[in-house]
Amino acid sequence: MNINLLTDEVLYVLIGIVGVLVISTVITKIMKRKNKSNGLKEVEMRIRSWWVMFIIFTFALLIHSTISLIFMALLCFLALKEYFSLIPFNRAHRLVLFWAYLTIPIQFLLIYLGWYGMFIVFIPVYMFLLIPIQAIIVGETKNFLRSIATVQWGVMLMVFGLSHLAFLLVLPGREESVAGAGLVLFLVVLTQANDVAQFIWGKMLGKKKIIPKVSPNKTWAGFIGGVLTTTVLAVLLAPLITPFSLLASIIAGLYIGLTGFVGDINISALKRDLNIKDTSAIIPGHGGILDRVDSLTYTAPLFFHFTRYFYF
């Protein structure tokens, strides 16, 4: 597989992102000199992390399509590993984890081959039926249901869900459609922008909590402001890097904003159940891998099927 991922439109959007990061860095530096506060320090750490993530993501996306797939497979592995590190697990069932990790190379091989039919059923059908068999062979029934459900849900989110991001790269499009890299960039930028916009609107106007028992910091103002901001950004970006019409770009923006919020609070519920703030400290200012891909676990598969059904 050799797909040219770099188009002029994608390049322009990447340059625009660099511009936003540069402006954000400069503004933060100026504000920090005038007002040294913990809030600004947190923002500065987040901007630094965004720089690092942007550089890594851009390198993986633009060098070669195969490298992009390897990078996304590594992302799935790190997310799944971090997930398993948080969950209490019966040691007798640990061999089941081997089958969970094995889904990653097989799933990405299916993506590399462009075998959509097997890609879409391999994990939710074959692996979901195989994983319990391994635990049954071990013969340990204590916490059987919890162990199996934990593995299956982790594989569903961290491998099946996130791998749809990679399959966008190999979608066989129409002649007038843009490269898959444009769709990936569109999805990632809007998903991350939705998180940022919800945070900012929530800080500025947020008073009424939307779901306090799961995520106390989420407010109706942040949720609505984030979805609307994401929709506006979708309308601006869609003509450059997607085949979407105006109506489709509006739907895509609303879709990503809503599903990104659900993905976020889903991982928030997991962290609250485990009584932790961040899934790890691997990304300064952002927490762990799961803290960064939480929204993508929902937006990636749902956006993929929206795109594939209507445009490919």
N, C-alpha and C positions, 0 to 999 in steps of 0.2 A: 504494500500500500504506500503510495507516494502522492500526497495531496498538498497542493500549494496553499498554505494557510494565510500567507501575507498578501492582502489586497490593499489598494490605495485607501479604500474606505476604512478598513481595520486600522491601518497605519495612522490615519487622521484622528481616529477616536483615541488611540493609544497616546498620541501626542497631546490630545486634549486632556487626558487623564493626568499626564505628567504636568501639564500646566496647572491643573487644579491642585495637585499635590505641592507644587512649588509655591503657589499663592498661599495655600493653607499653612505651609511651613513658615513662610515669611511673616504672615499675620500673627501666627502663634508666638514667634520669636519676639515680635514687637510688643505684643500684649503681655508677654511674660516679663519683659523688662520693666513695664509700667506697673504691673500688678502680679506679684509672685503669690500664686495660690495653688492649692492642691488640685483644683479643677483643671487649671491650665497645664499642670504637670502631667495629669492623666491624658489630656488631649494630645500633648506633645509626644507621649509614649505611643499613643495610638497611631499618630501620623508616621512616626518612625517605622512602626510595624507594617503600616500600609505600604510604605516605600519598599520594604523588604519583600512583602508578599507580591507586590506589583512586579518587581524585577524578576522574581522567581517564576511567576505565572507567565509573564511575557516571554521570557526565555524559553520556557517549555512549550508555549503555544506557537511560537513563530519559527523556531529552528527547524523542526521537522515533525511531520504528523505522527510518526512512530514514537518520537521522544515525548510528544504531548500525551499519547496514550500511556506510556510508561510513568510519566509524572502523575497522571490521574489515578493510575493503579496504585502508586505509592501513597497518594493522598487517601485512598480507600483503606489501604493497609494501616496507616498511622491512625486514622479515625477509628477503625475497628479495634486496633490494639489499645488505644486509649479508653475506648468504651469497655472492653473486657477488664482493663486494669481497675475500673471503678466498681465492678459488679461482684458481690460475694458469690462464690462459686464452689460447688461440691467437687473436691479434688478427684473423686472417683470418675467424674464426668469430663475431666480435662482433655481427654483424647478427642472429644467432640469439637474442641476448639481447632484442632488440626483441619477438620473438614470445613470449618467456617473460613479459615484462612485460605484453604484450597480453592474456594469459590472465586477468589480474586483473579488468579492467573487464567482460570478457565473462562470466567465472564469476559475478561479483556481480550482473550483469544477470539471469542465469538464476535466481539466488537471489531477486532482487526480484520476478521474474515467477512464482516458485514452480514453475518447470519442472524438477522433480526428474529426470525421465528424461534430459534433456540435461545437466543439472548433473553427474550421476554418470558420464557417459561422455565429456564434452567434453575433459577433460584427458588421462585415461589412454588414450583411443582417438584422437581427432582430433588433438590437439596433439602427442602422442607420435609420430604418423605424419608430421605436418607439419614439425616441428622439424628432423629430419635432411635433409629435402628442401632447406631453405634452405642448410644447410651444403654439400650436394652441388652446388647451383647455384654457390656461390662457387668450388668446384673445388679447395679445399685439403684434402688427405687427411691431412696430418701431425696427429697427435693427434686425429683425427676421433672415434674411439670415446670417448676421455676427455672431450672437449668436449661431445659429445652426451649422454653419460651424466651428466655433471655438471649440465647444464641440466635434463634430465628429472627427476633426483632432487631438485634444488632446487625445481622447480615442483610436484613431487608432494608434498613436505613443506610448503613455505611457502605454497603457494596452495591446492592440492587439499585437503591435510590441514586446514589452519587454516580454510578457508572453510566447513567443516562446522559450525564454531562459529556462524557467521552463519545457516546454514540452520535451526538450531534455533529461531531467532526466527520463522520462517514456517511451521513444521510445522502442518499442519491437524489439530488435536487433537479429541478427543471433548469433549462438552459439560462433562464433569466435570474435564477436565484443566486444569492451570494454564497461565498465560501462558508463552510461550517464554523470556521474560526470566528466569523462575525456573529453567528448565533450564540456561540459559547461566550463571547465577550459581552454580548447584549444581556444574556442571562446573569452572568457573574456581576457585571456592573450594576444592574438593576437590583439584584438581590442584596448586594452590599450597600447600595444607596438607600434601599428601603430600611435596612437596619439603622444606618446613620440618621436618616430623616426622622424615623420614629424616636430615636434618642433625643435629637435636637428639639423637635416639636414638643415632646414630652417634658423636657426641661423648661422650655419657654412658657408653654400654656397648660401643661398637664396638671390637673387637679383630681378629676374623678378617675378612680382605678377601674380598669377594665376586667381584670381577673386577679385580684389581690392574693388569693390563696395559692396561686401558682407562681406568679411573677409580680410582686408588689410595685415594681417600678414602671410597669406598663400602664399607660393611661389612654383614655378615649381620644384625647387630643393628639397624642403621639401616634396612635394607630391610624386615625383618619388622615392626619397630616402626612404620615409616611406613605400611605397608599396613594394619596393624591399627588405627592411629589414624585413617586415612582412612576405614576401614569404619565405625568408631564414629561419626565425624562425619557420614557418609552417612546412618546410621540416625536421627540426631538432626535433620538438615536435611530429609530426604526428605518427611516428612509436611507440612512447611510450603510447600515450593516445587516439589514434583514430584508426579506421579500414581502413584508407585511404592508397591507393597506392602512389607511388612517384608522378605520374602525378596528382592524385586527390589532394594531399597535396599542390602542386604548384598552382593548380587552386584555391583551398581554400584560400591560402595566398593572391593571387592576388584579389580574390573576396572580402575578408574581408578588404584588404587595400583600394580598390576602393569604396566599399559601406560604409566603415567607414568614409571616407573623405566626402562623400555625406551627411551622417547623421550629421556630424560635422557642415558643412556649412549650412545645413537646419536650425539648431537651431541658428547658427550665424545670419542668415537672420531674424529670429524671434527677436533676441535681438537687431539687428540694426533697425528693424522696431519700436521697443518699446524704442529705444534710451537708452539701458542699457548695461553695460559691462559684468556683471555676473548675473545669474538668482537669486542668493542669496549668503549669506556668510556662509552657514551652514558647508562647508568643507574648513578649512583654507588652503589657497594656491591653491584651486581648484575651488572656487565659490560655486555654488549650485548643487543640485542633477542632474538637467538637463545638467549642464556643464560636468558631468561625464558619463551620460548615453546617451548623444546625438548620438554618433556613434553607440551604441548598438541598438537604435531604428530602425536602418536600417540593421546592420549586423546580429542581432538575427533572424528575420524572414527569411531573404534571405539565411543565412547559414543553418538554420533549414531545409528549403525545399530542398536545395542542398544535405544535408546529408540524409534526408528521401527518396528522390527520387532515389539516387544512391546506398544507403547502407542498407536500411531497408524496 
